[in-house]
Amino acid sequence: MAKIDTAQTIRRIKEEYADAYDTMAWLTPESADAASRVRENLITQILEHQGKGPEWRFAQTKLFSHGMSPGCSFCGNGDWSCLFINGICNARCFYCPSIQNRKGLPMTSSLEFKTPGDYVDYVRAFGIRAVSFSGGEPLMTFDRVVQYLKALRAKITDPLYIWMYTNGLLVTEDKLKILADNGLDEIRFDISADHYRLDALKKAKGIIPCVTVEIPAIPEDLDNTRQVIKQLYDEGVDFLNLHQLRCTRFNLPRLIKRGYTFVHGPKATVLETEITALELMRYALENHIALPINYCSFAFRHQFQRAGAFTRNALLIKSSYQDITATGHIRTMGITGEKPAIMAVHQHLLSQAKDTALWQLAKTGDQLFFSAVLWPCIDFSGLTLTVAYTATTLKSSVSFRHSFREICLNRKKKVVIEKYPAHPGIRLQGDRIQEFARRFIHPQAGSPADTVGEDPTDDLFAEIKGFERVKSGLAPYF
């Protein structure tokens, strides 16, 4: 199954990059094996310093040492919204994934917010617990940042963690004080955009409660970044986030020009940047630099950020008898069989005084949909279990292509959650029903559903595994 998935991924990447694909330096099987060994060796060396803080979180997709920013935890837990406050920037970083030449309106998840009040209502409606301001460069529209920051603090009484990204080029002490006075919890500097100068972040220390450096792990800058790590620690920087470079059609020419090696996956990523991030973490630990360092891999971002968005949507559109999986998909389970057998299950559920919203009996009486919490109450003997999955997307207006729900944020602003099929479903009978339960409904630690590798005897469940469980570990090299 793994080979089929690999072949499908390569075909999809070839289609996405079209004529540019053959100009990109892709991993060969031999170089992939060698790179995997290098990565594993680095991870082993990092974990040898367990007394000094290295550990995994989020299904072993995020490796960090000495702690992690609260914002990163909110991100991984699916409680975060990134508001792109503008689409303009005063830096020209080679790795930027998109063109930055249009101010535009603040937006998130393809939704635009003309007013701070609209965004506040969105944050409240979707149960968001953390917000970041990004761009572009947020300080190019400083007044806009302050307006949205003030509105969030004034109108949301629940605890809300707020941070801002910046390249630091426009930072002044006055601006920092205004941000702090209005409740900014954290500021994150991309110092690679300013030749690793620390002037801006030095101004922020003592004003903004949490000062973080967030940069891509640039291979060519490895020696320089090693030196900077000690400086960051000495300056009292709270966290260093190293993220993996991903390839887009916009930054592709510049990445090719630098001679990077590309890795296949959900998106094309740069091999050398992951190795560089791990090397920097190893270096800090071996040199007793207690700076908290977090490696933000694309395996983490792709899975956990998407799962968070899916889950927030699903909570507002799913039926009470449906469940939300770890990947944020909506799972629909139904049993079918002879009408007397289904009615017997229905009567048993009624006799158990369970919440009747947790199941739904079809009008024909030969099918019953139910939530996973009712599993122990159901006798599956002679019945067929069907399991299907749907995903969600946010839109500014109804497309009428899928079922949807309009969410009224206020009298003038609404958003639409659409629900579309992700997997038509599998039909299970007999022992396979309980095997499904063992793997996905109430899995035990170390069960096949939780392992990194694929079980060659797992063909029936392998196709739905991606809708039930995030993939553990860093992305494979191929």
N, C-alpha and C positions, 0 to 999 in steps of 0.2 A: 504493500500500500504506500509505503514511504516513497518508493521509486516513482509511482504514478503521480503522487503529489508533487514531487520534484519536477517531473516532466511538465506537468500542468503549469507550475509556477514559471518555469522557463519560457513556455509558450506565451503566457500572459505578459511577462516582462518584454518579450520580443515584440509583441503587438503594441505595448504601451510606448516603447522607445523607437519602434519602427526602423527607419533607415539609420538612426544613430546607434542602434544596438551593436552593429559590427565594428564601430569605431571605439567602443568601450573595452577596456582591459578587464575581462571577466576571469574569475578564478577557474583554474583547471582542476580536475580531480586530484592531481598530485599536489598542487599548491594549496588546495583546500585542506588536505590532510596535514600538510606541514603547518599551515596557519592554525588549525585546530589544536595541534600539539603545543604551539607557542602560547595560545590562549589558555589552555589547561594548565600549563606550567606556571603562567603568571597568576592564575587564580589560586593555584596551590600555594605559591609563595605568599600571596596576600593573606590567605586564610591561616597561614602559620602564625600570624600575629593576632590570634583571636583575643588574647588578653588586652589588646589595644583597640578593639572595637570593630573589626570587619565582620559584616554579616549580610545575609541575603534577606530581601523582602519581596513581596509581590511575585510569588511563584518562581523565585530565583531569577527574576529578570532585572532586578535592581540590586547592585552590590554597593555597599557604602561602608564607611568607617567613621567612628567617633560621633555619630549622630546624623540626623537628617532634618532639613528645614521643615517646619510645620506645613508650609505650602506644598511641599513634595508629598507629604502624607495625605493631605486633602486631595491632591491630584490622583494618587494611586487608589484612594478609596472612592473616587467617583463623585466627590462633592464640590468640584471646582469648575468655574466658568472663566475662560480667558476672553476678555473684551478687547478686540483690536480697535483701539481708540482712533486710529487713523491709518492711512496707507502710504505715508511719506517718510523718507528717512534722509539724514544728512551724512550717512556713511555709505560706503560702497564695498561691503564685505563680499568676498568671492563666493562664500557658501550660502548667501541669502537664498531661500527657496523660491522667492517670487519678486516680481517687479514692484518697486515702491515709489510710484510717481503720481499717486492720486490721493488726495486728502480723504475724500469719501466721508461716510457716516460711520460712527461706532458700530461694530457688528460682532456677532458671535454665532457659530453654528449656522452660517449663511443668513442670519436674521439681522436686519438693520434696526437701530434704535435712535430715533431722531431726538429724543429727550431723555434726560437722566431718569425722570419718573417712570418712563416705559421700561427702562432696564431694571430699575429697582423692583417693579412689579414682576418682571420676568424672574429675577433672582428669588423673590419670595414664592412665586407660584411653583417653581421647580425645586424648591428645597435646597438651594445652593448654599454652601457654608464657607466658600472661599472664592475670591475674585482676584484676577490679575489684570493689569493694564499693559497691553502690548501694542505693537504697531507693525510696520513703521517704527518711528521713534516717538514715544509718547510726549517727550518734552517739546517737540515741535508744535504741539497743540496743548500747551501747559494749562491754559484756562479751561479747556475742555476736560482734562484729567481732573482738575480740582472740582469742577461742577459735578461730575459723576461721583467722585469720592465723597463730596459733601452730602449728596443725595443718599448714597448708600448708608452713611453713618447716621443721617438724620431720620431715615424712615425704616431702617431695619433694626429691630431691638434685639434679635437673637445674635449670639456671637458670630462675627463674620471676620475672617482673616483676609487681609487685602495687601497685595504687593504690586510692584511695578517693575517692568524691565526697562533698561536704558543702556545706550552706549556711552553715556556719561559726558558727551561732548558739550552739552548745553547745561550741565549741572552748575548751579550756584548755591551758595549757602542760604540765600533768601528763599529760593524755590524749595529747598529741602525742608526749611523750617515751616513753610506753608503746608507742605505735604504732611509733615509730622503733626502739626497742629490740627490737621483735619483727619487724622487717624490712620495714616499709612503705617502698616506693621512692618513691612520689609521692602527693601529695594535691591534689585539684582542688576549687576553691572556686567556687560559684555566687554571686558577690557581688551579682548583681541581686536575689537573694532577701533581701538585707540592705541595700537602698538604696545599694549600691555602696560600703559601708564596707569598709575594708581592715584593720581591727583584727585579725581572726582570722588572715589570711594573714601579717601581720607577725609574729605569734607563731610561725608555722610555719617561717619563714625561719631557717635555721641549725639546725633540728631535723630536719625531713623533707628528705631529699636533693633532691627535685624538687618545686617549688611551682608549680602551674598554676592559672590562672583559666579556667573554662569556663562561658560564659554564652550565652544566646540573643541574637542580634543584634536588639534591640528598637528598632523605628523611632523611637518617641517619645523614647527615651533617647539618640539619636545625639549630641547636643551634649555631654551629660554623659559619655558613653563616650569621646568624643575626649579629654576632659581626663583621664579615668581612665587611658587608655593610657600617657600620659607618667608618671603616678604609679606604675603597675605596673613600668615599666622602671626607674625610679629606685629602687624597692624591691627590685629584683633578682628579680622574678618570672621564672620560667624560660620559661613558654609561656602564650599566650592562645589559647584555642579558642573560635571563634564558630560556633554552630550555627544551622541553619535551623529555624524554627518549623513544625511540622506540626499539622494539625487532627485532632482526635478528637471523638467525640460528647460526651465529657466537657468539653473546653475550648472547644467550638464557641461556646456563647453568649457567653463572654467575648471571644473573638476577633472575633465579629460586632460586639459592642458597641464595639470599638475601631476599627471601620471599615476593617479590613484587606481587601485584595484577594486572592482565592483563585485558586490555579493548579491545573489538573487534572494528574493523574499517578497513579502507583501508590497514593498517598495524596494528599489535598488538602494543599497547603502554602501558606505566606503569601508573596506576592510581595515585599512591602516588606522582609522580614527578610533575604532574599538580597541585595538592593540595599544594605541597610545594612551587611551584613558586608563586602561589597566596598568600600564607601565608607570603612569604618574601616581596612581594609588599605591602601587608596590614601593615606589621610591619614597613617598612620604612616610610610610610605615617603617621601612628599613632605616630611615634617617631620623626616626623619633619625632616627626613633625605631627603634632596632634590636631591638625586642621581637619575638621569634618569634611570628607570628600564623598560625593555621591556620583555614581556613574548612571546616567539616564540613557539606557539603551533604547534603540528603536523597537526592540521586542517588548519592552515595557510600554512605551508610548502608544504603539499601535494597538496593543491589546487592552490596556487598562484605561486609557483615555477614551477609547471607543466604547468599552463596556460601561464606563461611567455615564456617557451621554445616552447610550441605549437604555440603561436602567432608569435614568431620570424620566425619559419619555415613557417607558413601559409602565411605570408606576401610575401614570396619568391616563393611560389608554387601555390597559389590560382588563379583562373581566376578572371577577373575584375568584373564579374557578381555575384561572390560569396562573402559571408560576413564572418567575423571572430567574433565568439561569445565571451562572457566574460570569458569562460573557455578555449579559444584558439582553439576551434574546427572550422572547415570550414563548414558553412551552405550553402547548395544548395537548392534554391527554384525554382520550376517550375510550370507553369500552363498548364493544358491540357484541351482540349474540341474540339468542332467542329471547323474545319479549318476556317470558316468565322469569328467566334468569336475571335479566336487567332489572325487572321490577322487584325482584327479591333483594338485589343490592340496594335499590332505592329505599325500600322499606326498612332494611337494616340500618341505613344511614339515618333515617328518620327516628328509628328507635334509639339510636345512640345520642340523640339530642344535639347533633352537630349543627354548626352554622349552615343553614340551608343555602346560603350564598356561595358556599364552597363547592357546590356541584350543580349541574343543570341536566335535567332529563329531557331528551328529545321528545317532540310531540308524538312521534311514532311509537315510543316506548321501547325501542330496541337499541338505543344508544344513550350513554350517559357520560358527560364530561365532568372531570373532577380535579381538584387540587391535590398536590402531592401530600399534604398533611393528612389526607384521608386514606392514604395507601394502606395502613394497617387494618382499616375497617372493611376492606374489599376482598371478597373471595373471587379470584380470577379464573377459577376452574371452568373450563369449557368456553371461556370468553376470549376475544381478540382485543389486544391493546394497540391503539394507534397513537403515535407520538409525532407531532408536527411542530415546526418552529417558525416564528415570524420575527422580523426586525422592524425598527422604527426610524423615522427621519423627521426632522423639523423643517417646516416650510412657512413662508410668509403668507401664502394663500393656498386654497384647495386646488389640487390638480385633478381630482375626480378619477384618478387612476387606481386608487386603493381605498380601503376603509380609512376613516379619519376621525379625529376629534378636534374641534376648535376650542382653544383655551383663551378665554377672555381675560387679558391682563388688566384692562381697565375699560372705560367706556369707549375709548378711541383706538385701542391697540389690542389685537388678538394675534395668536400664532396657531399654527396647525401641526398636529402630530399625525403623521400617516403611518399605517401599519401594512407592511408588505411581506409576501411569503419569502422565507429564507430557505426552508426545506419542506417539501410536500408531506413528509412523514414516513415513518416505517411502521409496519404491522408485525406484531409479536404475539406468539402463542406459547402456551406451555411453559417449559423451563426458561425460555428466553425472556419471559416477562420478569421473572425473579432475577435473572442475570442483569437485566436492565436496571432494576431497582438496586442491586448490589453495586453497580458501577456508578449510577448517577443520582439515585434518589436518596440513598443513605450509604454512601461509599465509606469503606474503612480506610484508614491510613495505609498507604502502600498498595492500594488496589489498582488494577490496570488503568482505571480512569485517571489516576494521579501520576502515573509514571511518565517519564520523558519520552521513552522510546515507543514505537508502535508494536502492538501484539499481532503477529502474523495470522493468528486465528480469530482476529477481532474484526473481520471484514464488515459484518453487519453493523457494528457499533462505531467503527472508525469514521464512517461518513457523517455521523452526527456528533462525534466527540468535540468538534470545533464549535458546536453550538452550546455545549454543556460546560466545557472546561477551558480555561486559558492554558496555553502551552507553557510548560515549565521550562526554565532555563533560557540562556541566551540563544539567539537564532543560529541554526546550523549553517555551516559554510558550504556553499556549492555554487 
